[in-house]
Amino acid sequence: MKTQEQANILIANALRLARETASDKVFLFLNSEQSYNAFSNIEPVKDESIVLVIPKDMEIPEYITKQKTVIHTWYGNQSRFSRIKYAFMQAVLKQVIQPDSKVVCVLGPWGKDHLDTITIHDLKLSWSEEFPFDPRSLMSKDFFQIVIAVVDIALDIGALGREGKSVGTTFIIGNVEQIMKLSHQAIFNPFRGYPEDTRNITSSEVVESVKELAQLDGAFIISEKGVVEAAGRHLDAVTSVTRQLKGFGSRHRAAASITMHSEAIAVVVSESTGRVTVFDEGKIIAALDPVISTRVV
């Protein structure tokens, strides 16, 4: 069976499943402009329930964005389920779906243009430790978009490391004044003294600096506005090891503890696995896995 014929069948069946399961949306994951051009003219793709999920640096015609709902997702390598969860986070942020929506997903392997998988997700049943993804608490925070920007950076670090080495690091976002009281400077703060507008996490120059500095010990402290206030901070807060945190090291436990004692969000990159874990109120609310085979280790 040709790739195009298989895609037609998968998309048609996804739409059928969406109707039969009363799902709210069908997320169609496309990895490249070539795959978009191949699938965009398929009649089922014109269905209004379909949401296009494409890499954030991929451009499509403006008239399409007016006709279809488009979610731009992280462009790096991720497993299928991590890509799905990240797309859900973006979709909840943009109010394309709700935290209790039911969604059908159609996708293939990252970096390939063929589709081979259909999954169904009832989000109201997904809030568990086995499927750590729960952005509901984040939705009430004004800096949700900053958290997403930090997750982007963390996924790059987790997937690729830095200069041929795997890297682990921690980002603490929000409630800066309290976080400073719960931490101390382990190394010289490389961001001290610079104007705020030169330290914003959405700046490409700052992103590259953060990736480079991630090799150093200590956590990054980032404000609700996305300003990097410090790097190389040692987190002083400690907590007992809960069942959810068994098997995690000191970096993850300290991050979880910080979020228990403040209204901050923690994003942690595991040095050993590259997994990106998001903490709020001492609990794991999301875990995203880069495709480890692409890491430079």
Secondary structure, DSSP 8 states (H G I E B T S, - for coil): --HHHHHHHHHHHHHHHHHHTT-SEEEEE--SHHHHHHHTTSGGGGSTTEEEEEETT----HHHHHHSEEEEE--S-B-HHHHHHHHHHHHHHTTSS-TT-EEEEEE--TT-S---EEEEEEGGG--BTTB-B-THHHHTSTTHHHHHHHHHHHHHHHHH-BTTB---EEEEES-HHHHHHTEEESS--TTTTS-GGGSBTTSHHHHHHHHHHTTSSSEEEE-TTSBEEEEEEEE-------GGGTT--HHHHHHHHHHHSSS-EEEEE-TTT--EEEEETTEEEEEE-B-GGGS--
